[in-house]
């Protein structure tokens, strides 16, 4: 029996930019709630975002839902069989399309993730950073794909995850050792590291508003941009220079501390303020939530930190 392309796709999307340990509970929850792509397509986007909250890189969740709907509407609930067709779907790039096609359908296509990049950089002793040798790596893998393409793809990725790891190269256990140029010298010298760009810092303020009953005011972020359509407390713009807070309403605001959160491309420093609001009806664009039920909200990690700093449950 071939692997279920839905589950291959779901695991590949979840594993982007994170680890198996971090993904396991999310994968189990998703497959329990939505055991098929049709089930996921029928789910409200808000429910998907709630279940994704904490996993990060939230555009993946929006694309996940859009892709499920596209498969349901355009392909009758069945994933396309080729990498060329798969990459036409939302959120599926060259790597993910190749992985699904190879693992689920044995399409003889090169599957190259970060682990494979590392294995090939050592095998070929690439003297340039991986990002400058993508075509050479893909060509070398493509030339080696056997009939059982799915097994080959998973074996090569597992090799990089368990034998040829970032900090340890267990060359004596590696089946590729006879032809590996890196094993003849210092394999840990590869891949060559690119120059690291400095991560800038942005600054802002977050405002935690409570009503007389202790409920907290939340709202939905914009439809596009960072953390789009996720849940937040009101915040100021995030800028390159520190600024004074522009409080959203008049109240006795109390400074609660600072939250630091690191995104892929910048470091964020948020000053946290809280206040009890005398007239909750003056805030109409969001909603008031019970702090004991915040797990039901699509709160990204940064805003769970904000609420925790203000004394609410994480």
C-alpha positions in Angstrom: 0.0 0.0 0.0 1.3 3.4 -1.0 1.6 6.1 1.7 -1.4 8.5 1.9 -0.5 11.6 0.0 -2.6 13.7 2.4 -0.5 12.6 5.4 2.7 13.0 3.5 1.7 16.5 2.5 0.6 17.5 6.0 3.8 16.2 7.6 6.0 17.9 5.1 4.2 21.3 5.5 4.4 21.0 9.3 8.1 20.0 9.3 9.2 23.1 7.4 11.4 25.3 9.6 10.9 23.1 12.7 11.6 19.7 14.2 9.8 16.3 14.5 9.5 16.7 18.3 7.8 20.1 17.9 5.4 18.8 15.2 4.2 15.5 16.7 1.3 16.7 18.8 0.1 19.1 16.1 0.2 16.3 13.5 -1.7 13.9 15.8 -4.3 16.6 16.5 -4.8 17.6 12.8 -5.2 14.0 11.6 -7.7 13.3 14.5 -9.8 16.4 13.7 -9.4 16.2 9.9 -8.5 12.6 8.8 -8.8 13.5 5.1 -8.1 16.4 2.8 -11.8 16.8 2.3 -12.3 17.2 6.0 -9.6 19.8 6.3 -11.0 21.7 3.3 -14.5 21.8 4.9 -13.0 23.2 8.2 -13.2 27.0 8.9 -9.9 28.7 8.5 -10.2 30.1 12.0 -10.3 26.5 13.4 -7.2 25.6 11.5 -5.4 28.7 12.8 -6.4 27.8 16.4 -4.9 24.3 16.1 -1.8 25.7 14.4 -1.2 28.4 17.0 2.3 27.9 18.6 3.8 26.1 15.6 5.0 29.3 13.9 5.3 30.5 10.3 1.6 31.1 10.1 1.4 31.6 6.4 1.9 27.8 6.3 -1.5 27.3 8.0 -3.3 29.7 5.7 -1.7 28.0 2.6 -2.5 24.6 4.1 -6.2 25.4 4.2 -6.1 27.0 0.8 -4.3 23.9 -0.6 -6.9 21.5 0.9 -9.7 23.5 -0.6 -8.0 23.5 -4.0 -7.5 19.8 -3.9 -11.1 19.3 -3.0 -12.5 21.7 -5.6 -10.1 21.2 -8.5 -9.0 17.6 -8.1 -12.0 15.9 -6.6 -10.3 15.4 -3.2 -7.3 13.6 -4.7 -3.8 15.0 -4.7 -2.2 15.2 -8.2 0.4 12.5 -8.8 3.2 14.5 -10.3 5.5 17.1 -8.8 4.8 19.4 -11.8 1.1 19.4 -10.9 1.6 19.6 -7.2 3.6 22.8 -7.3 0.6 24.6 -8.8 -1.2 24.2 -5.4 -1.0 26.9 -2.7 2.0 26.5 -0.3 3.6 23.6 -2.3 7.1 24.5 -3.5 9.6 22.4 -5.4 10.8 20.4 -2.4 7.3 19.6 -1.1 6.0 18.7 -4.5 8.9 16.4 -5.2 8.6 14.8 -1.7 4.9 14.0 -2.1 5.3 12.8 -5.7 8.2 10.5 -4.8 7.0 9.2 -1.5 3.4 8.7 -2.4 3.7 7.8 -6.1 7.4 6.8 -6.7 7.8 9.5 -9.3 11.6 9.5 -10.1 12.2 13.0 -9.0 15.0 14.5 -6.8 13.9 15.3 -3.3 16.3 17.8 -1.7 15.8 19.1 1.8 18.3 20.6 4.3 19.5 17.2 5.3 20.2 16.2 1.7 21.9 19.5 1.0 24.3 18.7 3.9 25.0 15.1 2.7 25.7 16.2 -0.8 27.9 19.1 0.3 30.1 16.6 2.1 29.9 13.9 -0.5 31.0 16.4 -3.2 33.1 18.6 -0.9 31.4 21.7 -2.2 33.6 24.7 -1.7 30.7 27.2 -1.8 27.6 27.6 0.4 24.7 25.3 -0.4 22.6 28.1 -1.6 25.1 28.8 -4.4 25.2 25.1 -5.5 21.5 24.2 -5.5 21.4 23.2 -9.2 24.5 21.0 -8.8 23.1 19.2 -5.8 19.7 18.6 -7.4 21.3 17.3 -10.6 23.5 14.9 -8.6 20.5 13.6 -6.6 18.4 13.3 -9.8 21.0 11.3 -11.5 20.9 8.8 -8.6 17.1 8.3 -8.2 16.3 4.5 -8.6 12.9 2.9 -9.4 11.9 3.0 -5.7 12.1 6.8 -5.6 10.1 7.1 -2.4 12.3 4.8 -0.4 15.4 6.5 -1.8 14.1 10.0 -0.9 13.3 9.0 2.6 16.6 7.1 3.1 18.7 10.0 1.9 16.8 12.4 4.2 17.1 10.0 7.1 20.8 9.6 6.4 21.3 13.3 6.9 19.1 13.4 10.0 20.7 10.5 11.8 24.2 9.7 10.4 25.5 12.7 8.6 24.2 15.3 11.1 25.3 19.0 11.4 27.7 18.4 14.3 28.6 14.7 13.9 29.5 12.7 10.8 29.3 9.0 11.6 31.2 8.0 8.5 31.9 4.4 9.6 28.2 3.8 9.6 27.4 5.6 6.3 26.6 3.5 3.2 27.8 6.4 1.0 31.3 6.4 2.6 33.2 4.6 -0.3 32.4 7.5 -2.7 32.3 10.4 -0.3 35.1 12.9 -0.8 34.3 14.5 2.5 34.9 11.3 4.4 38.5 11.3 3.2 39.3 14.5 5.1 37.2 16.6 7.5 33.5 16.2 6.6 32.5 18.7 9.3 34.1 21.4 7.3 31.1 21.2 5.0 28.7 22.7 4.1 30.6 25.9 3.8 28.8 28.5 6.0 27.5 31.6 4.2 28.1 35.0 5.8 25.4 35.6 8.3 23.4 38.8 7.9 22.8 40.8 11.0 19.2 40.5 12.3 17.8 44.0 13.0 15.7 44.9 16.0 12.3 46.4 16.0 10.4 48.0 18.8 6.8 48.4 19.8 4.1 48.4 22.5 1.4 45.9 23.3 -1.8 46.8 25.2 -3.6 44.3 27.3 -7.0 45.5 28.2 -9.3 43.9 30.8 -13.0 44.6 31.6 -14.5 44.6 35.1 -15.1 40.8 34.9 -11.4 40.1 34.0 -12.0 39.3 30.4 -9.3 40.3 27.9 -9.8 42.2 24.7 -8.5 40.5 21.6 -8.7 41.3 17.9 -7.7 39.8 14.5 -4.6 40.9 12.7 -4.7 42.1 9.1 -5.5 39.7 6.3 -1.9 40.1 4.9 1.5 40.4 6.3 3.3 38.9 9.3 1.0 36.7 11.5 -1.9 37.5 9.1 -5.4 36.7 10.4 -4.0 35.4 13.7 -5.3 36.7 17.1 -3.5 39.6 18.9 -3.9 42.2 21.6 -3.8 45.7 20.3 -0.3 46.8 19.4 1.6 49.8 18.1 3.5 49.6 14.8 6.8 47.7 15.0 9.5 50.2 14.1 13.3 50.5 13.9 13.4 53.1 16.7 11.9 53.2 20.2 8.9 55.4 20.6 6.5 56.4 23.3 3.2 54.4 23.6 0.1 55.7 22.0 -2.5 54.1 24.2 -5.7 52.9 22.4 -8.1 54.3 25.1 -7.8 56.5 28.1 -7.2 54.4 31.2 -4.8 54.0 34.1 -2.1 52.1 32.2 0.5 50.1 34.0 3.8 49.1 32.5 4.2 45.3 33.0 7.6 44.6 31.5 9.2 43.7 28.2 8.8 40.7 25.9 11.5 39.8 23.4 10.6 37.5 20.5 12.8 36.5 17.6 11.3 36.1 14.2 13.2 34.8 11.1 14.2 38.2 9.9 14.2 40.5 12.9 14.2 40.6 16.7 11.2 42.2 18.4 11.2 44.1 21.7 7.7 44.8 23.0 6.8 46.9 26.0 3.8 45.5 27.7 1.0 47.7 29.2 -2.2 46.7 30.9 -5.3 48.5 32.1 -8.9 47.9 33.2 -11.3 49.6 30.8 -14.2 51.5 32.2 -16.4 51.3 29.1 -15.8 48.0 27.2 -18.5 48.9 24.6 -16.1 51.6 23.3 -14.1 48.8 21.7 -16.1 47.4 18.8 -13.6 45.8 16.4 -12.6 42.9 18.5 -14.0 40.7 21.2 -13.7 40.0 25.0 -12.3 36.5 25.9 -12.2 34.5 29.1 -8.6 34.2 30.1 -9.3 30.6 31.1 -10.2 29.8 27.5 -7.3 31.3 25.6 -6.3 27.9 24.3 -9.3 28.3 22.0 -7.9 31.4 20.5 -5.5 31.6 17.5 -2.8 33.3 19.5 0.8 33.2 18.1 3.6 32.6 20.6 4.5 36.2 20.8 1.1 37.2 22.0 0.9 34.4 24.5 4.1 35.9 25.9 2.5 39.3 26.0 -0.5 38.0 27.9 1.7 36.0 30.3 3.8 39.2 31.0 0.5 40.9 31.9 -0.3 38.2 34.4 -2.8 36.1 32.3 -2.5 32.4 31.6 -0.2 31.4 28.8 
